[in-house]
Amino acid sequence: METSILLFDVDGTLTPSRRPITPEMKEFMKEVCSRVHVGFVGGSDLPKIHEQLGDELFALAEYVFAENGCVAIRKGQVFSEESISEKIGEDNIKQLINFCLRYIADIDIPIKRGTFIEYRKGMLNVSPIGRNCSLAERDEFWKVDSEGKVREKFVEALRKNFSHMGLQFSIGGQISIDIFPRGWDKTNCLKFLEHYQTVHFFGDRTMPGGNDYEIFASERTIGHTVTGPEDTKNQLKELLGIQ
Ligand SMILES: [Mg+2]
């Protein structure tokens, strides 16, 4: 039985939000990888996480979990893939998409663009304005949404019609709603780490409602809240006794 692994959220924990890891942080994490087993878990897809962390760290990590573990990698090799369509079935996916398209068609907001539904491995990302709006249009939608509760009402309608499918509906970011099977938050990757006695988890959004909350609060992990990459580094130095 392996003793322990240090598991890290990516965005805001190892890297600035949506940005690549800094060269200094990369060097530091290489040192960490030489001392203990390290894993990364992010909500983004695999290419995005790979791009943020770079080839070297990617190769040194024991595990990498993209899309909260829907794509699982051990020592650089994908060993497990799950998708929302396999989980809930094509017929249910179809009903869900048809409903969202009709619902979006009937929403009266000032601007609509394109890509109203993005199918990802572990979730559907649904946006009333459409994902390929500009930054200014995104801000504009956000105002309209805050006042008119566009997404809140959408989520209510989804809950009413699809509660039997075991789904979670979450309002995330500025313009969209995430729909995913219940339990497919970051705790989804813990089933691959049962051979470790101790799992330390480091994340920046560990408060209730944050995307690290469930794994942070899980009794399987020892949770560490960080304020950003620099804080992660300081806490690791303390934990591992690195000078
Ligand atoms: Mg984060």
Boltz pocket constraint, residues with backbone or C-beta under 6 A from the ligand:
constraints:
  - pocket:
      binder: B
      contacts: [[A, 9], [A, 10], [A, 11], [A, 12], [A, 13], [A, 203], [A, 204], [A, 205]]
      max_distance: 6.0
